[in-house]
Amino acid sequence: MSLEPHTAAVVARSAVPEQGRGPVAWWRRRREARELDEYARYLGWQWTDTVDGAHLVHHTVTAARIPHTSVPQLVAVEAGPPLTLVVRMLPGQVVDDYRAQAHRLAEGMGVPMVRVTPFRHGWVRVALLVRDPLTTPMPLPYRPPGTSATAPVLLGADEFGKPVTISFADRVHLIVQGRTGSGKSRLSYAVLQQLAAAPDALIAGCDPSSVLLRPFVGSRHARWQSLGADVDAHARMLDALVAELDGRLARIPQRADVLPLDAGTPLLFVVLEEWLALLGMAGADRKLRERLAVAARRLAAEGGKVGIRVIMLPQRAEANEVGGGLLRGQFAYRVSLPVDNVDAVRLLHPAVSVPAAEDHVRNGRPGVALYDAPGQAGRLRTPWMPDYSEYWDAIVTATKES
């Protein structure tokens, strides 16, 4: 039985202010209160069955050999919208236990999805969502020319509408994975558009497709970029970037562990577009392949302290290509748009349950991503850009102004 018509009825009644003092108004309020009580009891029974099916109840046997079942208590129902259940968890349970079973909770409660959030110690809120809050496209906000690259860069908005940003002032790197048509290119356009006009940023890197970095041709950034199918040229560019890394490491002052940045030493963003494809271009040449991989690893592992930030953009993350530990350890910001591999999702987001990862692979929509960042994780909607031509014009304009 679906909750949507019941939810709509409860929300509609809760939104109507009390009117009148006569017997008709009194009778209406009494009838609505009775209906709400009946619906709350119905939700209680449905919740009990649902958490049992989701393996969130405790089944024990007393000393007298009497079976006993402990159920997370549905304490209150908030009419919303969205309709939200306030639940007291059983001893030993944590919020992630409920998030891992979100797909079962949604199915049992008759809604497309639920959102589980902490309430207070030992309690959670389970919001019953009749539609995905991330369906609405998100525009890319205006960023004034001359804005520093250390200002927060927008990655998207979460399920509550709050912006999710990355601050490259911190020593962090970003990895974004997504299959063709997932929205990965649009997110890449949005990130680079926000950085292109920054006077304290250089956009470097390798682009085998010659699409992402092509608008930078002729700008001050171009000498640090390699485009096209010449894998040896990409290797030379990465060697040059590693040499810049070593030079910056050598200039770290005594009694300091980071290099101060200035006009002569700007933030250097190393964009590795279609990273797995680039490695594949090395073919059977193991030495060339290892040369590329080692350079990327060094830039990610050692670049943070000297103003180098890596933005890696594979179609899917594979542990044996850049190292699973490196991905989780060095790339503090990890974004997964729809991909074709559950293992790739779990590599970047180990806390995501297998059913949730499978759902993201099977049913993920373009522009909707899983993300992990320091102190936060969840789902976000990436910024929307109309087409490539707008990205091109924005980069050309920005690089002229910077």
C-alpha positions as CSV (number, residue, x, y, z in Angstrom):
1,M,0.0,0.0,0.0
2,S,1.5,3.3,-1.1
3,L,1.9,6.1,1.4
4,E,1.6,8.9,-1.2
5,P,-2.1,9.6,-1.0
6,H,-2.1,9.2,2.8
7,T,0.9,11.6,3.0
8,A,-0.8,14.2,0.9
9,A,-3.9,14.0,3.0
10,V,-2.0,14.4,6.3
11,V,0.1,17.3,4.9
12,A,-3.0,19.0,3.5
13,R,-4.9,18.7,6.8
14,S,-2.0,19.9,8.9
15,A,-1.6,22.9,6.7
16,V,-5.2,24.1,7.1
17,P,-5.6,26.6,10.0
18,E,-8.4,26.1,12.4
19,Q,-11.4,28.2,11.4
20,G,-14.6,28.9,13.3
21,R,-15.8,28.1,16.7
22,G,-19.1,26.5,16.0
23,P,-20.2,22.9,16.3
24,V,-19.3,22.2,12.6
25,A,-15.7,23.4,13.0
26,W,-15.5,21.5,16.3
27,W,-16.7,18.3,14.7
28,R,-14.4,18.7,11.7
29,R,-11.4,19.1,14.0
30,R,-12.4,16.1,16.0
31,R,-12.8,14.0,12.9
32,E,-9.4,15.1,11.5
33,A,-7.7,14.3,14.8
34,R,-9.3,10.9,14.8
35,E,-8.1,10.2,11.3
36,L,-4.6,11.4,12.1
37,D,-4.5,9.1,15.1
38,E,-5.7,6.2,13.0
39,Y,-3.1,6.9,10.4
40,A,-0.4,7.2,13.0
41,R,-1.4,3.7,14.3
42,Y,-1.3,2.4,10.8
43,L,2.2,3.8,10.3
44,G,3.3,2.2,13.6
45,W,2.2,-1.3,12.4
46,Q,3.8,-0.7,9.0
47,W,7.0,0.5,10.6
48,T,7.2,-2.6,12.8
49,D,6.8,-4.9,9.7
50,T,9.3,-2.8,7.8
51,V,12.1,-2.8,10.3
52,D,11.7,-6.5,10.8
53,G,12.2,-7.1,7.1
54,A,15.1,-4.7,7.1
55,H,16.8,-6.7,9.9
56,L,16.8,-3.8,12.4
57,V,15.0,-5.7,15.2
58,H,16.5,-7.8,17.9
59,H,15.2,-11.3,18.4
60,T,16.2,-12.9,21.7
61,V,15.0,-15.7,24.1
62,T,14.5,-15.0,27.8
63,A,15.8,-17.2,30.6
64,A,12.4,-18.8,30.7
65,R,12.8,-19.6,27.0
66,I,10.2,-17.1,25.9
67,P,10.9,-15.5,22.5
68,H,11.2,-11.7,22.8
69,T,11.5,-9.1,20.0
70,S,12.8,-5.6,20.5
71,V,11.7,-3.1,17.8
72,P,13.1,0.4,17.1
73,Q,10.3,2.6,18.6
74,L,8.3,4.9,16.4
75,V,8.0,7.8,18.8
76,A,6.4,10.6,16.7
77,V,5.2,11.4,13.2
78,E,6.0,14.9,11.8
79,A,3.5,15.8,9.2
80,G,6.0,17.8,7.2
81,P,6.3,17.8,4.3
82,P,8.0,15.5,4.0
83,L,6.3,13.1,6.3
84,T,9.0,12.2,8.9
85,L,9.2,9.4,11.4
86,V,11.1,10.1,14.7
87,V,12.6,6.8,15.8
88,R,14.4,5.7,19.0
89,M,17.1,3.2,17.9
90,L,17.8,0.0,19.8
91,P,21.0,-0.1,22.0
92,G,24.1,-0.7,20.0
93,Q,22.6,0.7,16.7
94,V,24.0,3.7,14.9
95,V,22.6,5.9,12.1
96,D,24.6,4.1,9.4
97,D,22.7,0.9,10.2
98,Y,19.5,2.6,9.0
99,R,21.2,4.3,6.1
100,A,22.5,0.9,4.9
101,Q,18.9,-0.4,4.9
102,A,17.3,2.7,3.4
103,H,16.3,0.8,0.2
104,R,14.4,-1.7,2.4
105,L,12.8,1.0,4.6
106,A,11.6,2.8,1.5
107,E,10.1,-0.3,0.0
108,G,8.4,-1.3,3.2
109,M,7.0,2.2,3.8
110,G,5.7,2.5,0.3
111,V,7.8,5.4,-1.0
112,P,10.5,5.8,-3.7
113,M,13.2,6.7,-1.1
114,V,13.9,7.7,2.5
115,R,16.4,10.1,4.0
116,V,17.9,9.1,7.3
117,T,19.4,11.8,9.5
118,P,20.6,11.9,13.1
119,F,18.1,13.5,15.6
120,R,19.9,13.3,18.9
121,H,21.9,10.6,20.7
122,G,20.1,7.3,20.1
123,W,17.5,8.7,17.8
124,V,17.0,9.2,14.0
125,R,14.6,10.9,11.7
126,V,13.4,8.9,8.7
127,A,11.9,11.2,6.1
128,L,9.5,9.5,3.6
129,L,10.1,11.1,0.2
130,V,7.5,10.8,-2.4
131,R,9.9,12.2,-5.0
132,D,13.7,12.6,-5.3
133,P,14.7,16.1,-4.1
134,L,17.6,16.1,-6.6
135,T,15.5,16.0,-9.8
136,T,15.6,19.8,-10.3
137,P,18.6,21.1,-12.3
138,M,20.9,23.4,-10.5
139,P,22.3,26.5,-12.3
140,L,25.9,27.5,-11.9
141,P,26.1,30.7,-9.9
142,Y,28.0,33.8,-11.1
143,R,31.6,34.0,-10.0
144,P,33.1,37.4,-10.4
145,P,36.3,37.7,-12.4
146,G,39.4,37.9,-10.3
147,T,38.0,35.6,-7.6
148,S,40.8,33.7,-5.9
149,A,41.3,30.0,-6.6
150,T,41.3,29.5,-2.9
151,A,37.6,30.6,-2.7
152,P,35.2,27.6,-2.4
153,V,34.4,25.9,-5.7
154,L,30.8,24.7,-6.1
155,L,30.4,20.9,-6.7
156,G,26.6,20.9,-6.3
157,A,23.8,20.9,-3.8
158,D,22.8,18.2,-1.4
159,E,19.4,16.7,-0.7
160,F,18.6,19.7,1.6
161,G,19.5,22.3,-1.0
162,K,22.7,23.2,0.8
163,P,25.8,23.9,-1.4
164,V,28.6,21.3,-1.4
165,T,31.9,23.0,-2.1
166,I,35.6,22.2,-2.2
167,S,38.2,24.6,-0.9
168,F,41.4,24.2,-2.7
169,A,43.0,26.4,-0.1
170,D,43.1,23.1,1.8
171,R,45.6,20.5,0.7
172,V,43.0,18.4,-1.1
173,H,42.5,16.7,-4.4
174,L,39.4,15.8,-6.3
175,I,38.4,12.7,-8.2
176,V,35.2,12.5,-10.3
177,Q,34.1,9.3,-12.0
178,G,31.2,8.7,-14.4
179,R,30.3,6.9,-17.6
180,T,29.5,8.5,-20.8
181,G,26.3,10.6,-20.5
182,S,26.5,10.7,-16.7
183,G,27.1,14.4,-16.4
184,K,30.8,14.1,-15.6
185,S,31.8,16.4,-18.4
186,R,29.3,19.0,-17.3
187,L,30.7,18.9,-13.8
188,S,34.2,19.2,-15.1
189,Y,33.2,22.2,-17.2
190,A,31.6,23.8,-14.1
191,V,34.7,23.3,-12.0
192,L,37.2,24.6,-14.6
193,Q,35.0,27.6,-15.4
194,Q,35.1,28.6,-11.7
195,L,38.9,28.4,-11.7
196,A,39.8,29.7,-15.1
197,A,39.7,33.4,-14.3
198,A,41.5,33.1,-11.0
199,P,44.7,35.2,-11.1
200,D,46.4,32.8,-8.7
201,A,45.7,29.6,-10.6
202,L,47.3,27.7,-13.5
203,I,45.2,25.0,-15.2
204,A,47.6,22.2,-16.3
205,G,47.2,18.5,-17.2
206,C,46.6,15.9,-19.9
207,D,43.5,15.6,-22.1
208,P,43.6,12.7,-24.6
209,S,40.2,13.7,-25.9
210,S,41.3,17.3,-26.7
211,V,37.8,18.5,-25.6
212,L,38.0,19.6,-22.0
213,L,41.2,21.6,-22.2
214,R,41.0,22.8,-25.8
215,P,39.3,26.2,-24.9
216,F,42.6,27.1,-23.1
217,V,44.7,27.0,-26.3
218,G,46.5,30.3,-26.6
219,S,46.1,31.3,-23.0
220,R,48.7,31.5,-20.2
221,H,47.6,28.0,-19.2
222,A,48.4,26.2,-22.5
223,R,52.1,25.6,-21.9
224,W,51.2,23.4,-19.0
225,Q,48.7,21.3,-21.0
226,S,49.0,18.3,-23.4
227,L,46.1,17.5,-25.7
228,G,45.5,14.7,-28.2
229,A,46.5,11.1,-28.8
230,D,50.3,11.4,-28.5
231,V,51.0,9.4,-25.3
232,D,54.7,10.4,-25.4
233,A,53.7,14.1,-25.3
234,H,51.5,13.4,-22.3
235,A,54.4,11.6,-20.6
236,R,56.7,14.5,-21.2
237,M,54.1,16.9,-19.8
238,L,53.7,14.8,-16.6
239,D,57.5,14.7,-16.3
240,A,57.5,18.5,-16.5
241,L,54.9,18.7,-13.8
242,V,56.9,16.4,-11.6
243,A,59.9,18.5,-12.2
244,E,57.9,21.6,-11.1
245,L,56.8,19.5,-8.0
246,D,60.4,18.8,-7.2
247,G,61.4,22.4,-7.6
248,R,58.7,23.6,-5.3
249,L,59.6,21.0,-2.7
250,A,63.2,22.3,-2.8
251,R,62.0,25.8,-2.2
252,I,60.1,25.0,1.1
253,P,61.6,27.3,3.7
254,Q,63.5,26.0,6.7
255,R,61.3,25.5,9.7
256,A,58.2,25.1,7.5
257,D,56.4,22.1,6.0
258,V,54.5,24.0,3.2
259,L,55.5,26.3,0.4
260,P,54.0,29.8,0.6
261,L,52.2,30.7,-2.5
262,D,52.5,34.0,-4.4
263,A,52.2,35.5,-7.9
264,G,55.3,33.5,-9.0
265,T,54.0,30.3,-7.4
266,P,50.3,30.0,-8.0
267,L,48.0,27.1,-7.3
268,L,48.7,24.5,-10.0
269,F,45.7,22.4,-11.0
270,V,46.7,19.2,-12.7
271,V,43.7,17.9,-14.7
272,L,43.9,14.2,-15.7
273,E,41.0,13.8,-18.1
274,E,40.0,10.2,-19.1
275,W,42.8,8.8,-17.0
276,L,42.2,5.1,-17.7
277,A,42.1,5.9,-21.5
278,L,45.4,7.7,-21.2
279,L,47.0,4.7,-19.5
280,G,45.5,2.4,-22.2
281,M,47.2,4.5,-24.9
282,A,50.5,3.2,-23.5
283,G,49.5,-0.2,-24.8
284,A,52.0,-3.0,-24.0
285,D,54.7,-0.6,-23.1
286,R,54.9,-1.3,-19.4
287,K,57.6,1.2,-18.8
288,L,55.7,4.1,-20.3
289,R,52.5,3.1,-18.5
290,E,54.4,3.0,-15.2
291,R,56.0,6.3,-16.0
292,L,52.5,7.9,-16.3
293,A,51.2,6.2,-13.2
294,V,54.1,7.1,-11.0
295,A,54.0,10.7,-12.0
296,A,50.3,10.9,-11.1
297,R,50.9,9.2,-7.8
298,R,53.7,11.6,-6.9
299,L,51.6,14.7,-7.8
300,A,48.8,13.5,-5.6
301,A,50.9,12.3,-2.7
302,E,53.4,15.1,-2.5
303,G,51.8,18.0,-4.3
304,G,49.5,19.2,-1.5
305,K,52.1,20.9,0.5
306,V,53.5,22.9,-2.4
307,G,50.2,24.2,-4.0
308,I,49.6,21.4,-6.5
309,R,46.0,20.1,-6.7
310,V,45.1,17.0,-8.8
311,I,41.7,16.7,-10.5
312,M,41.3,13.2,-11.8
313,L,38.5,12.4,-14.2
314,P,38.2,8.7,-15.1
315,Q,35.1,7.0,-16.5
316,R,35.5,4.6,-13.5
317,A,38.0,4.2,-10.7
318,E,40.1,1.1,-10.7
319,A,42.3,0.3,-7.7
320,N,45.1,-1.3,-9.7
321,E,45.5,1.8,-11.9
322,V,46.2,4.4,-9.2
323,G,46.1,2.4,-6.0
324,G,43.0,2.0,-3.9
325,G,44.7,3.4,-0.8
326,L,45.8,6.4,-2.7
327,L,42.3,7.1,-4.0
328,R,40.8,7.0,-0.5
329,G,43.8,8.6,1.2
330,Q,44.9,11.4,-1.1
331,F,41.6,12.3,-2.9
332,A,39.7,13.8,0.0
333,Y,36.9,14.8,-2.3
334,R,35.3,11.9,-4.3
335,V,32.3,12.2,-6.6
336,S,30.6,9.3,-8.4
337,L,28.1,10.1,-11.1
338,P,26.5,7.0,-12.6
339,V,29.0,4.3,-13.5
340,D,28.8,0.8,-14.9
341,N,30.6,-1.0,-12.0
342,V,29.6,-1.5,-8.4
343,D,33.2,-2.1,-7.4
344,A,34.1,1.4,-8.7
345,V,31.4,3.0,-6.5
346,R,32.5,1.0,-3.5
347,L,36.2,1.9,-4.1
348,L,35.5,5.6,-3.8
349,H,32.7,5.3,-1.2
350,P,33.4,2.3,1.0
351,A,30.6,3.3,3.5
352,V,27.9,3.0,0.8
353,S,26.0,-0.2,1.1
354,V,26.1,-2.8,-1.7
355,P,22.4,-2.4,-2.5
356,A,22.8,1.4,-2.6
357,A,25.8,1.1,-4.9
358,E,23.8,-1.3,-7.2
359,D,20.9,1.1,-7.3
360,H,23.3,3.9,-8.3
361,V,24.7,1.8,-11.1
362,R,21.3,0.6,-12.4
363,N,19.1,3.6,-11.8
364,G,21.5,6.6,-11.4
365,R,20.5,9.7,-13.3
366,P,22.7,12.1,-15.1
367,G,23.9,14.9,-12.8
368,V,23.0,13.1,-9.6
369,A,26.1,11.9,-7.7
370,L,27.3,10.2,-4.6
371,Y,30.0,12.2,-2.8
372,D,32.4,11.9,0.1
373,A,34.2,14.9,1.6
374,P,35.9,15.5,4.9
375,G,33.2,15.3,7.6
376,Q,30.3,14.8,5.1
377,A,28.9,12.4,2.6
378,G,25.7,11.8,0.7
379,R,24.1,12.6,-2.6
380,L,24.3,15.9,-4.6
381,R,23.0,17.5,-7.8
382,T,25.8,18.8,-9.9
383,P,25.6,22.3,-11.5
384,W,23.9,22.4,-14.9
385,M,25.5,23.9,-18.0
386,P,23.5,24.2,-21.2
387,D,26.1,23.0,-23.7
388,Y,29.8,22.9,-24.7
389,S,29.7,26.2,-26.6
390,E,28.8,28.1,-23.4
391,Y,31.7,26.4,-21.6
392,W,34.0,27.4,-24.5
393,D,32.9,31.0,-24.4
394,A,33.2,31.2,-20.6
395,I,36.8,29.8,-20.6
396,V,37.9,32.1,-23.5
397,T,36.4,35.1,-21.7
398,A,37.8,34.1,-18.4
399,T,41.4,33.5,-19.7
400,K,41.4,36.9,-21.4
401,E,40.4,38.6,-18.1
402,S,42.9,36.8,-15.9
